[in-house]
Amino acid sequence: MAGNFYSVRCSDCENEQTVFGKASTEVACAVCGTTLARPTGGNAEIDHEIVETVESR
């Protein structure tokens, strides 16, 4: 499975967390519970700031 991992910063609490770019389930912030990414059937819709690409494949 090819895809990228992104470091995403939550706009509510400033927590940074790694998210898979093709996430198949909703990804919530580990600190405050805000939704960071939603599945769309392909690439996930990331709703917050992408700080960097952590790993490319």
C-alpha distance matrix in Angstrom:
0.0 3.8 6.5 10.0 12.2 15.7 19.1 20.9 24.6 26.2 29.1 31.2 31.3 29.7 27.3 24.2 20.9 17.3 15.0 11.3 11.4 9.6 11.6 12.5 15.9 18.6 18.7 22.3 24.1 24.9 28.5 29.8 27.4 26.9 23.8 21.6 18.7 18.5 15.8 16.4 14.1 11.9 12.3 14.4 18.1 19.2 22.9 24.0 24.3 21.3 22.8 20.3 16.8 16.2 13.2 11.4 8.5
3.8 0.0 3.8 7.2 10.2 13.5 17.1 19.0 22.8 24.8 27.5 29.9 30.1 28.2 26.0 22.7 19.8 16.1 14.1 10.4 9.7 8.9 11.8 13.6 16.9 19.0 18.8 22.3 23.7 24.8 28.1 29.4 27.3 26.4 23.4 20.7 18.0 18.2 15.8 16.2 14.4 11.5 11.0 13.5 16.8 17.6 21.4 22.2 22.0 18.8 20.3 17.5 13.9 13.8 10.7 8.3 5.5
6.5 3.8 0.0 3.8 6.9 9.9 13.6 15.4 19.2 21.1 23.8 26.3 26.5 24.6 22.6 19.3 16.6 13.0 10.7 7.3 6.2 6.5 9.5 12.1 15.0 16.5 15.9 19.3 20.5 21.9 25.0 26.2 24.2 23.1 20.2 17.2 14.7 15.4 13.6 14.3 13.4 10.2 8.6 10.6 13.7 14.1 17.8 18.5 18.3 15.1 16.7 14.2 10.7 11.0 8.6 6.6 5.7
10.0 7.2 3.8 0.0 3.8 6.5 10.1 12.2 16.0 18.3 21.0 23.7 23.7 21.4 19.5 16.1 13.7 10.2 8.6 6.1 5.3 7.6 10.0 13.4 15.5 16.3 15.0 17.9 18.4 19.9 22.7 24.0 22.5 21.4 18.7 15.4 13.6 15.1 14.3 15.4 15.3 12.2 9.6 10.7 13.1 12.4 16.0 16.0 15.3 11.8 13.1 10.4 7.0 7.5 5.7 4.8 6.2
12.2 10.2 6.9 3.8 0.0 3.8 7.0 9.4 13.1 15.5 18.5 20.9 20.5 18.3 16.1 12.6 10.1 6.5 5.6 4.5 5.6 8.6 9.6 13.3 14.6 14.9 12.8 15.2 15.3 16.5 19.3 20.8 19.6 18.8 16.6 13.2 12.1 14.4 14.3 16.2 16.7 14.1 11.2 11.0 13.1 11.5 14.8 14.2 13.5 10.2 11.0 8.8 6.0 5.4 5.3 6.8 8.9
15.7 13.5 9.9 6.5 3.8 0.0 3.8 6.0 9.7 12.3 15.1 17.8 17.5 15.0 13.3 9.8 8.1 5.5 5.3 6.3 6.7 10.4 11.0 14.8 15.4 14.8 12.3 14.1 13.6 15.2 17.4 18.7 17.9 16.7 14.9 11.2 10.8 13.8 14.6 16.5 17.8 15.4 12.0 11.0 12.0 9.5 12.3 11.0 9.8 6.5 7.4 5.9 4.5 5.2 7.3 9.1 12.0
19.1 17.1 13.6 10.1 7.0 3.8 0.0 3.8 6.8 9.9 12.8 15.3 14.5 11.7 10.0 6.3 5.5 4.5 6.4 9.0 10.0 13.6 13.4 17.1 17.0 15.7 12.6 13.4 11.8 13.2 14.8 16.5 16.4 15.3 14.3 10.8 11.7 15.2 16.8 19.0 20.7 18.6 15.2 13.6 13.9 10.7 12.4 10.2 8.6 5.9 5.4 5.3 6.3 6.2 9.5 12.1 15.2
20.9 19.0 15.4 12.2 9.4 6.0 3.8 0.0 3.8 6.5 9.2 11.9 11.7 9.3 8.2 5.4 5.4 6.1 6.8 10.0 10.5 13.8 13.1 16.6 15.9 13.9 10.8 11.1 9.5 11.7 13.0 13.8 13.7 12.1 11.2 7.6 9.3 13.1 15.3 17.6 19.9 18.2 14.7 12.4 11.9 8.2 9.1 6.5 5.7 4.5 5.6 7.5 9.1 9.9 12.9 15.0 17.9
24.6 22.8 19.2 16.0 13.1 9.7 6.8 3.8 0.0 3.8 6.2 8.8 8.4 5.6 5.6 4.3 6.6 8.9 10.1 13.6 14.1 17.3 16.3 19.5 18.3 15.7 12.5 11.6 9.1 11.3 11.4 12.0 12.8 11.1 11.4 8.5 11.2 15.0 17.9 20.2 22.8 21.4 18.0 15.4 14.1 10.3 9.8 6.3 5.4 6.4 6.5 9.7 12.1 12.9 16.2 18.5 21.6
26.2 24.8 21.1 18.3 15.5 12.3 9.9 6.5 3.8 0.0 3.8 5.5 5.8 4.9 5.4 6.3 8.0 10.8 11.4 14.9 15.5 18.1 16.6 19.2 17.4 14.2 11.3 9.5 6.9 9.7 9.2 8.8 9.6 7.6 8.7 6.8 10.4 13.9 17.2 19.7 22.6 21.9 18.7 15.6 13.9 10.4 8.8 5.9 7.0 9.2 10.1 13.3 15.4 16.1 19.3 21.4 24.2
29.1 27.5 23.8 21.0 18.5 15.1 12.8 9.2 6.2 3.8 0.0 3.8 5.9 5.6 8.0 9.5 11.7 14.4 14.7 18.0 18.1 20.7 19.4 21.9 20.0 16.6 14.2 12.3 10.0 12.9 11.7 10.4 11.6 9.0 10.4 9.1 12.5 15.6 19.1 21.1 24.4 23.7 20.6 17.5 15.1 11.7 9.1 6.2 7.3 10.5 11.5 15.1 17.7 18.9 22.1 24.0 26.9
31.2 29.9 26.3 23.7 20.9 17.8 15.3 11.9 8.8 5.5 3.8 0.0 3.8 6.1 8.2 10.9 12.9 16.1 16.5 20.0 20.5 22.7 20.8 23.0 20.5 17.0 14.6 11.8 9.4 11.8 9.8 7.7 9.6 7.5 10.2 10.3 13.9 16.7 20.4 22.7 26.0 25.8 22.9 19.6 17.3 14.2 11.5 9.3 10.9 14.0 14.9 18.3 20.7 21.5 24.7 26.9 29.6
31.3 30.1 26.5 23.7 20.5 17.5 14.5 11.7 8.4 5.8 5.9 3.8 0.0 3.9 5.5 9.0 11.4 15.0 16.3 20.0 21.1 23.5 21.5 23.8 21.4 18.1 15.2 12.2 8.9 10.2 7.5 6.8 9.7 9.0 11.9 11.6 15.4 18.5 22.1 24.7 27.7 27.3 24.4 21.0 19.3 16.0 13.9 11.3 12.1 14.5 14.6 17.9 20.4 20.6 23.9 26.5 29.3
29.7 28.2 24.6 21.4 18.3 15.0 11.7 9.3 5.6 4.9 5.6 6.1 3.9 0.0 3.8 6.4 9.6 13.1 14.8 18.5 19.5 22.4 20.9 23.6 21.7 18.7 15.5 13.2 9.8 11.2 9.4 9.7 12.1 11.1 13.1 11.6 15.2 18.7 22.0 24.5 27.4 26.5 23.2 20.2 18.7 15.0 13.4 10.1 9.8 11.8 11.2 14.5 17.3 17.6 21.1 23.8 26.9
27.3 26.0 22.6 19.5 16.1 13.3 10.0 8.2 5.6 5.4 8.0 8.2 5.5 3.8 0.0 3.8 6.5 10.2 12.4 16.2 17.8 20.5 18.7 21.5 19.6 16.9 13.3 11.2 7.5 8.1 7.0 8.6 10.7 10.6 12.3 10.7 14.1 17.6 20.6 23.5 26.0 25.1 22.0 19.1 18.2 14.6 13.8 10.9 10.8 11.8 11.2 13.8 16.1 15.6 19.0 21.9 24.8
24.2 22.7 19.3 16.1 12.6 9.8 6.3 5.4 4.3 6.3 9.5 10.9 9.0 6.4 3.8 0.0 3.8 7.0 9.6 13.3 14.9 17.9 16.6 19.8 18.5 16.3 12.6 11.5 8.5 9.2 9.6 11.5 12.6 12.2 12.9 10.3 13.0 16.7 19.2 22.0 24.2 22.9 19.6 17.1 16.7 13.1 13.2 10.2 9.5 9.3 8.3 10.4 12.4 11.8 15.2 18.2 21.1
20.9 19.8 16.6 13.7 10.1 8.1 5.5 5.4 6.6 8.0 11.7 12.9 11.4 9.6 6.5 3.8 0.0 3.8 6.5 10.1 12.4 15.1 13.5 16.6 15.4 13.7 9.9 9.6 7.4 7.9 9.7 11.9 11.9 11.9 11.8 9.1 11.1 14.6 16.7 19.8 21.6 20.3 17.3 14.8 15.2 12.0 13.0 10.9 10.8 9.8 9.7 10.7 11.6 10.5 13.3 16.3 18.8
17.3 16.1 13.0 10.2 6.5 5.5 4.5 6.1 8.9 10.8 14.4 16.1 15.0 13.1 10.2 7.0 3.8 0.0 3.8 6.9 9.5 12.2 11.1 14.5 14.1 13.2 9.9 10.9 9.9 10.5 13.0 15.1 14.4 14.2 13.1 10.1 10.8 14.0 15.2 18.1 19.4 17.8 14.9 13.0 14.1 11.4 13.5 12.0 11.7 9.6 9.8 9.6 9.2 7.7 10.0 12.8 15.0
15.0 14.1 10.7 8.6 5.6 5.3 6.4 6.8 10.1 11.4 14.7 16.5 16.3 14.8 12.4 9.6 6.5 3.8 0.0 3.8 6.2 8.6 7.4 10.9 10.8 10.2 7.5 9.6 9.9 11.4 14.3 15.6 14.1 13.4 11.3 8.3 7.8 10.6 11.5 14.3 15.6 14.1 11.3 9.3 10.8 8.7 11.4 11.0 11.6 9.5 11.1 10.7 9.7 9.2 10.6 12.4 14.1
11.3 10.4 7.3 6.1 4.5 6.3 9.0 10.0 13.6 14.9 18.0 20.0 20.0 18.5 16.2 13.3 10.1 6.9 3.8 0.0 3.8 5.5 5.3 8.9 10.1 10.8 9.1 12.2 13.3 14.6 17.8 19.0 17.1 16.3 13.7 10.9 9.0 10.7 10.3 12.8 13.2 11.4 9.0 8.0 10.6 9.8 13.2 13.5 14.1 11.6 13.4 12.2 10.0 9.6 9.5 10.4 11.4
11.4 9.7 6.2 5.3 5.6 6.7 10.0 10.5 14.1 15.5 18.1 20.5 21.1 19.5 17.8 14.9 12.4 9.5 6.2 3.8 0.0 3.8 5.7 9.3 11.1 11.5 10.7 13.9 15.1 17.2 20.1 20.7 18.7 17.2 14.2 11.2 8.7 9.9 9.2 10.7 11.3 8.8 5.7 5.6 8.2 8.1 11.8 12.7 13.1 10.6 13.1 11.8 9.6 10.6 10.3 10.0 11.0
9.6 8.9 6.5 7.6 8.6 10.4 13.6 13.8 17.3 18.1 20.7 22.7 23.5 22.4 20.5 17.9 15.1 12.2 8.6 5.5 3.8 0.0 3.8 6.3 9.1 10.6 10.9 14.6 16.6 18.6 21.7 22.2 19.6 18.4 15.0 12.7 9.5 9.3 7.2 8.4 8.1 6.0 4.4 5.0 8.7 9.9 13.6 15.2 16.3 14.2 16.8 15.7 13.2 13.9 13.0 12.2 12.1
11.6 11.8 9.5 10.0 9.6 11.0 13.4 13.1 16.3 16.6 19.4 20.8 21.5 20.9 18.7 16.6 13.5 11.1 7.4 5.3 5.7 3.8 0.0 3.8 5.6 7.2 7.6 11.4 13.8 15.6 18.9 19.3 16.5 15.7 12.3 10.7 7.6 7.3 5.7 8.6 8.8 8.3 7.2 5.5 8.8 9.7 12.9 14.6 16.3 14.6 17.3 16.7 14.7 14.8 14.5 14.6 14.7
12.5 13.6 12.1 13.4 13.3 14.8 17.1 16.6 19.5 19.2 21.9 23.0 23.8 23.6 21.5 19.8 16.6 14.5 10.9 8.9 9.3 6.3 3.8 0.0 3.8 7.0 8.9 12.6 15.7 17.3 20.7 20.7 17.5 16.9 13.5 12.8 9.6 7.8 5.1 7.8 7.3 8.3 8.8 7.5 10.6 12.3 15.1 17.3 19.4 18.2 20.9 20.5 18.5 18.5 18.0 17.8 17.4
15.9 16.9 15.0 15.5 14.6 15.4 17.0 15.9 18.3 17.4 20.0 20.5 21.4 21.7 19.6 18.5 15.4 14.1 10.8 10.1 11.1 9.1 5.6 3.8 0.0 3.8 6.3 9.6 13.0 14.5 17.8 17.6 14.2 13.9 10.7 10.9 8.4 6.7 5.7 9.2 9.9 11.4 11.3 8.8 10.9 12.0 14.1 16.2 18.8 18.2 20.9 21.0 19.6 19.5 19.6 20.1 20.1
18.6 19.0 16.5 16.3 14.9 14.8 15.7 13.9 15.7 14.2 16.6 17.0 18.1 18.7 16.9 16.3 13.7 13.2 10.2 10.8 11.5 10.6 7.2 7.0 3.8 0.0 3.8 6.5 10.1 12.2 15.1 14.4 10.9 10.3 7.0 7.7 5.8 4.7 6.1 9.8 11.7 13.0 12.1 8.7 9.5 10.0 11.2 13.3 16.3 16.3 19.1 19.9 19.2 19.4 20.1 21.0 21.7
18.7 18.8 15.9 15.0 12.8 12.3 12.6 10.8 12.5 11.3 14.2 14.6 15.2 15.5 13.3 12.6 9.9 9.9 7.5 9.1 10.7 10.9 7.6 8.9 6.3 3.8 0.0 3.8 6.8 8.9 12.0 11.9 8.9 8.5 5.9 5.6 5.1 6.6 8.6 12.3 14.3 14.7 13.0 9.5 10.2 9.2 10.4 11.4 14.1 13.9 16.3 17.2 16.8 16.6 17.9 19.3 20.5
22.3 22.3 19.3 17.9 15.2 14.1 13.4 11.1 11.6 9.5 12.3 11.8 12.2 13.2 11.2 11.5 9.6 10.9 9.6 12.2 13.9 14.6 11.4 12.6 9.6 6.5 3.8 0.0 3.8 6.2 8.6 8.1 5.1 5.4 4.3 5.4 7.2 9.1 11.9 15.4 17.7 18.2 16.3 12.7 12.5 10.9 10.9 11.2 14.0 14.7 16.6 18.2 18.5 18.3 20.1 22.0 23.5
24.1 23.7 20.5 18.4 15.3 13.6 11.8 9.5 9.1 6.9 10.0 9.4 8.9 9.8 7.5 8.5 7.4 9.9 9.9 13.3 15.1 16.6 13.8 15.7 13.0 10.1 6.8 3.8 0.0 3.8 5.5 5.7 4.6 5.3 6.2 6.2 9.2 12.0 15.0 18.3 20.8 20.8 18.4 14.9 14.4 11.9 11.4 10.5 12.6 13.5 14.8 16.8 17.7 17.3 19.7 22.1 24.0
24.9 24.8 21.9 19.9 16.5 15.2 13.2 11.7 11.3 9.7 12.9 11.8 10.2 11.2 8.1 9.2 7.9 10.5 11.4 14.6 17.2 18.6 15.6 17.3 14.5 12.2 8.9 6.2 3.8 0.0 3.8 6.2 5.9 8.3 9.7 9.8 12.4 15.0 17.6 21.1 23.1 23.2 21.0 17.7 17.7 15.2 15.1 14.0 15.7 16.1 16.7 18.4 19.2 18.0 20.4 23.1 25.0
28.5 28.1 25.0 22.7 19.3 17.4 14.8 13.0 11.4 9.2 11.7 9.8 7.5 9.4 7.0 9.6 9.7 13.0 14.3 17.8 20.1 21.7 18.9 20.7 17.8 15.1 12.0 8.6 5.5 3.8 0.0 3.8 6.0 8.4 11.0 11.4 14.7 17.4 20.4 23.8 26.1 26.2 23.8 20.4 19.8 17.0 16.1 14.5 16.0 17.1 17.4 19.6 21.1 20.2 22.9 25.8 28.0
29.8 29.4 26.2 24.0 20.8 18.7 16.5 13.8 12.0 8.8 10.4 7.7 6.8 9.7 8.6 11.5 11.9 15.1 15.6 19.0 20.7 22.2 19.3 20.7 17.6 14.4 11.9 8.1 5.7 6.2 3.8 0.0 3.8 5.7 9.1 10.6 14.0 16.3 19.6 22.8 25.5 25.9 23.6 20.0 18.9 16.3 14.7 13.6 15.7 17.6 18.4 21.0 22.6 22.2 25.0 27.5 29.6
27.4 27.3 24.2 22.5 19.6 17.9 16.4 13.7 12.8 9.6 11.6 9.6 9.7 12.1 10.7 12.6 11.9 14.4 14.1 17.1 18.7 19.6 16.5 17.5 14.2 10.9 8.9 5.1 4.6 5.9 6.0 3.8 0.0 3.8 6.4 8.6 11.5 13.2 16.4 19.7 22.3 23.0 21.1 17.4 16.5 14.5 13.3 13.1 15.8 17.4 18.8 21.1 22.1 21.9 24.2 26.4 28.2
26.9 26.4 23.1 21.4 18.8 16.7 15.3 12.1 11.1 7.6 9.0 7.5 9.0 11.1 10.6 12.2 11.9 14.2 13.4 16.3 17.2 18.4 15.7 16.9 13.9 10.3 8.5 5.4 5.3 8.3 8.4 5.7 3.8 0.0 3.8 6.2 9.3 11.2 14.8 17.7 20.7 21.3 19.1 15.4 13.8 11.7 9.9 9.9 13.1 15.1 17.0 19.5 20.7 21.1 23.5 25.4 27.3
23.8 23.4 20.2 18.7 16.6 14.9 14.3 11.2 11.4 8.7 10.4 10.2 11.9 13.1 12.3 12.9 11.8 13.1 11.3 13.7 14.2 15.0 12.3 13.5 10.7 7.0 5.9 4.3 6.2 9.7 11.0 9.1 6.4 3.8 0.0 3.8 5.8 7.4 11.0 13.9 16.9 17.5 15.5 11.7 10.4 8.8 7.7 8.9 12.3 13.8 16.4 18.4 19.1 19.7 21.6 23.0 24.7
21.6 20.7 17.2 15.4 13.2 11.2 10.8 7.6 8.5 6.8 9.1 10.3 11.6 11.6 10.7 10.3 9.1 10.1 8.3 10.9 11.2 12.7 10.7 12.8 10.9 7.7 5.6 5.4 6.2 9.8 11.4 10.6 8.6 6.2 3.8 0.0 3.8 7.1 10.5 13.2 16.1 15.9 13.3 9.7 8.5 5.9 5.6 6.1 9.2 10.1 12.8 14.7 15.3 16.1 18.1 19.6 21.5
18.7 18.0 14.7 13.6 12.1 10.8 11.7 9.3 11.2 10.4 12.5 13.9 15.4 15.2 14.1 13.0 11.1 10.8 7.8 9.0 8.7 9.5 7.6 9.6 8.4 5.8 5.1 7.2 9.2 12.4 14.7 14.0 11.5 9.3 5.8 3.8 0.0 3.8 6.8 9.5 12.3 12.2 9.8 6.1 5.4 4.3 5.9 7.9 10.8 10.9 14.1 15.2 14.9 16.0 17.3 18.1 19.6
18.5 18.2 15.4 15.1 14.4 13.8 15.2 13.1 15.0 13.9 15.6 16.7 18.5 18.7 17.6 16.7 14.6 14.0 10.6 10.7 9.9 9.3 7.3 7.8 6.7 4.7 6.6 9.1 12.0 15.0 17.4 16.3 13.2 11.2 7.4 7.1 3.8 0.0 3.8 6.5 9.5 10.3 9.1 5.5 5.2 6.6 8.1 11.1 14.1 14.2 17.6 18.4 17.8 18.8 19.6 19.9 20.8
15.8 15.8 13.6 14.3 14.3 14.6 16.8 15.3 17.9 17.2 19.1 20.4 22.1 22.0 20.6 19.2 16.7 15.2 11.5 10.3 9.2 7.2 5.7 5.1 5.7 6.1 8.6 11.9 15.0 17.6 20.4 19.6 16.4 14.8 11.0 10.5 6.8 3.8 0.0 3.8 5.9 7.2 7.0 4.6 6.3 8.9 11.2 14.2 16.7 16.2 19.5 19.7 18.3 19.3 19.3 19.0 19.2
16.4 16.2 14.3 15.4 16.2 16.5 19.0 17.6 20.2 19.7 21.1 22.7 24.7 24.5 23.5 22.0 19.8 18.1 14.3 12.8 10.7 8.4 8.6 7.8 9.2 9.8 12.3 15.4 18.3 21.1 23.8 22.8 19.7 17.7 13.9 13.2 9.5 6.5 3.8 0.0 3.8 5.5 6.4 5.5 6.6 10.2 12.4 15.7 18.1 17.5 21.1 21.1 19.6 21.1 20.9 20.0 20.0
14.1 14.4 13.4 15.3 16.7 17.8 20.7 19.9 22.8 22.6 24.4 26.0 27.7 27.4 26.0 24.2 21.6 19.4 15.6 13.2 11.3 8.1 8.8 7.3 9.9 11.7 14.3 17.7 20.8 23.1 26.1 25.5 22.3 20.7 16.9 16.1 12.3 9.5 5.9 3.8 0.0 3.8 6.8 7.5 9.8 13.2 15.8 18.9 21.0 19.9 23.2 22.7 20.6 21.8 20.9 19.6 18.9
11.9 11.5 10.2 12.2 14.1 15.4 18.6 18.2 21.4 21.9 23.7 25.8 27.3 26.5 25.1 22.9 20.3 17.8 14.1 11.4 8.8 6.0 8.3 8.3 11.4 13.0 14.7 18.2 20.8 23.2 26.2 25.9 23.0 21.3 17.5 15.9 12.2 10.3 7.2 5.5 3.8 0.0 3.8 6.3 9.0 12.1 15.2 17.9 19.3 17.7 20.9 19.9 17.6 19.0 17.9 16.3 15.6
12.3 11.0 8.6 9.6 11.2 12.0 15.2 14.7 18.0 18.7 20.6 22.9 24.4 23.2 22.0 19.6 17.3 14.9 11.3 9.0 5.7 4.4 7.2 8.8 11.3 12.1 13.0 16.3 18.4 21.0 23.8 23.6 21.1 19.1 15.5 13.3 9.8 9.1 7.0 6.4 6.8 3.8 0.0 3.8 6.5 8.9 12.4 14.6 15.7 14.0 17.2 16.3 14.2 15.9 15.2 13.9 14.0
14.4 13.5 10.6 10.7 11.0 11.0 13.6 12.4 15.4 15.6 17.5 19.6 21.0 20.2 19.1 17.1 14.8 13.0 9.3 8.0 5.6 5.0 5.5 7.5 8.8 8.7 9.5 12.7 14.9 17.7 20.4 20.0 17.4 15.4 11.7 9.7 6.1 5.5 4.6 5.5 7.5 6.3 3.8 0.0 3.8 6.0 9.3 11.8 13.6 12.4 15.8 15.7 14.2 15.7 15.8 15.3 16.0
18.1 16.8 13.7 13.1 13.1 12.0 13.9 11.9 14.1 13.9 15.1 17.3 19.3 18.7 18.2 16.7 15.2 14.1 10.8 10.6 8.2 8.7 8.8 10.6 10.9 9.5 10.2 12.5 14.4 17.7 19.8 18.9 16.5 13.8 10.4 8.5 5.4 5.2 6.3 6.6 9.8 9.0 6.5 3.8 0.0 3.8 6.2 9.3 11.5 11.3 15.0 15.7 15.1 17.1 17.8 17.5 18.8
19.2 17.6 14.1 12.4 11.5 9.5 10.7 8.2 10.3 10.4 11.7 14.2 16.0 15.0 14.6 13.1 12.0 11.4 8.7 9.8 8.1 9.9 9.7 12.3 12.0 10.0 9.2 10.9 11.9 15.2 17.0 16.3 14.5 11.7 8.8 5.9 4.3 6.6 8.9 10.2 13.2 12.1 8.9 6.0 3.8 0.0 3.8 5.8 7.9 8.0 11.6 12.7 12.8 14.8 16.3 16.6 18.6
22.9 21.4 17.8 16.0 14.8 12.3 12.4 9.1 9.8 8.8 9.1 11.5 13.9 13.4 13.8 13.2 13.0 13.5 11.4 13.2 11.8 13.6 12.9 15.1 14.1 11.2 10.4 10.9 11.4 15.1 16.1 14.7 13.3 9.9 7.7 5.6 5.9 8.1 11.2 12.4 15.8 15.2 12.4 9.3 6.2 3.8 0.0 3.8 7.1 8.9 12.4 14.4 15.4 17.4 19.4 20.0 22.2
24.0 22.2 18.5 16.0 14.2 11.0 10.2 6.5 6.3 5.9 6.2 9.3 11.3 10.1 10.9 10.2 10.9 12.0 11.0 13.5 12.7 15.2 14.6 17.3 16.2 13.3 11.4 11.2 10.5 14.0 14.5 13.6 13.1 9.9 8.9 6.1 7.9 11.1 14.2 15.7 18.9 17.9 14.6 11.8 9.3 5.8 3.8 0.0 3.8 6.5 9.3 12.1 13.8 15.7 18.3 19.4 22.1
24.3 22.0 18.3 15.3 13.5 9.8 8.6 5.7 5.4 7.0 7.3 10.9 12.1 9.8 10.8 9.5 10.8 11.7 11.6 14.1 13.1 16.3 16.3 19.4 18.8 16.3 14.1 14.0 12.6 15.7 16.0 15.7 15.8 13.1 12.3 9.2 10.8 14.1 16.7 18.1 21.0 19.3 15.7 13.6 11.5 7.9 7.1 3.8 0.0 3.8 6.0 9.1 11.5 13.7 16.6 17.9 21.0
21.3 18.8 15.1 11.8 10.2 6.5 5.9 4.5 6.4 9.2 10.5 14.0 14.5 11.8 11.8 9.3 9.8 9.6 9.5 11.6 10.6 14.2 14.6 18.2 18.2 16.3 13.9 14.7 13.5 16.1 17.1 17.6 17.4 15.1 13.8 10.1 10.9 14.2 16.2 17.5 19.9 17.7 14.0 12.4 11.3 8.0 8.9 6.5 3.8 0.0 3.8 5.7 7.7 10.2 12.9 14.2 17.4
22.8 20.3 16.7 13.1 11.0 7.4 5.4 5.6 6.5 10.1 11.5 14.9 14.6 11.2 11.2 8.3 9.7 9.8 11.1 13.4 13.1 16.8 17.3 20.9 20.9 19.1 16.3 16.6 14.8 16.7 17.4 18.4 18.8 17.0 16.4 12.8 14.1 17.6 19.5 21.1 23.2 20.9 17.2 15.8 15.0 11.6 12.4 9.3 6.0 3.8 0.0 3.8 7.2 9.1 12.5 14.3 17.9
20.3 17.5 14.2 10.4 8.8 5.9 5.3 7.5 9.7 13.3 15.1 18.3 17.9 14.5 13.8 10.4 10.7 9.6 10.7 12.2 11.8 15.7 16.7 20.5 21.0 19.9 17.2 18.2 16.8 18.4 19.6 21.0 21.1 19.5 18.4 14.7 15.2 18.4 19.7 21.1 22.7 19.9 16.3 15.7 15.7 12.7 14.4 12.1 9.1 5.7 3.8 0.0 3.8 6.0 9.1 10.9 14.5
16.8 13.9 10.7 7.0 6.0 4.5 6.3 9.1 12.1 15.4 17.7 20.7 20.4 17.3 16.1 12.4 11.6 9.2 9.7 10.0 9.6 13.2 14.7 18.5 19.6 19.2 16.8 18.5 17.7 19.2 21.1 22.6 22.1 20.7 19.1 15.3 14.9 17.8 18.3 19.6 20.6 17.6 14.2 14.2 15.1 12.8 15.4 13.8 11.5 7.7 7.2 3.8 0.0 3.8 5.8 7.1 10.8
16.2 13.8 11.0 7.5 5.4 5.2 6.2 9.9 12.9 16.1 18.9 21.5 20.6 17.6 15.6 11.8 10.5 7.7 9.2 9.6 10.6 13.9 14.8 18.5 19.5 19.4 16.6 18.3 17.3 18.0 20.2 22.2 21.9 21.1 19.7 16.1 16.0 18.8 19.3 21.1 21.8 19.0 15.9 15.7 17.1 14.8 17.4 15.7 13.7 10.2 9.1 6.0 3.8 0.0 3.8 7.0 10.3
13.2 10.7 8.6 5.7 5.3 7.3 9.5 12.9 16.2 19.3 22.1 24.7 23.9 21.1 19.0 15.2 13.3 10.0 10.6 9.5 10.3 13.0 14.5 18.0 19.6 20.1 17.9 20.1 19.7 20.4 22.9 25.0 24.2 23.5 21.6 18.1 17.3 19.6 19.3 20.9 20.9 17.9 15.2 15.8 17.8 16.3 19.4 18.3 16.6 12.9 12.5 9.1 5.8 3.8 0.0 3.8 6.7
11.4 8.3 6.6 4.8 6.8 9.1 12.1 15.0 18.5 21.4 24.0 26.9 26.5 23.8 21.9 18.2 16.3 12.8 12.4 10.4 10.0 12.2 14.6 17.8 20.1 21.0 19.3 22.0 22.1 23.1 25.8 27.5 26.4 25.4 23.0 19.6 18.1 19.9 19.0 20.0 19.6 16.3 13.9 15.3 17.5 16.6 20.0 19.4 17.9 14.2 14.3 10.9 7.1 7.0 3.8 0.0 3.8
8.5 5.5 5.7 6.2 8.9 12.0 15.2 17.9 21.6 24.2 26.9 29.6 29.3 26.9 24.8 21.1 18.8 15.0 14.1 11.4 11.0 12.1 14.7 17.4 20.1 21.7 20.5 23.5 24.0 25.0 28.0 29.6 28.2 27.3 24.7 21.5 19.6 20.8 19.2 20.0 18.9 15.6 14.0 16.0 18.8 18.6 22.2 22.1 21.0 17.4 17.9 14.5 10.8 10.3 6.7 3.8 0.0
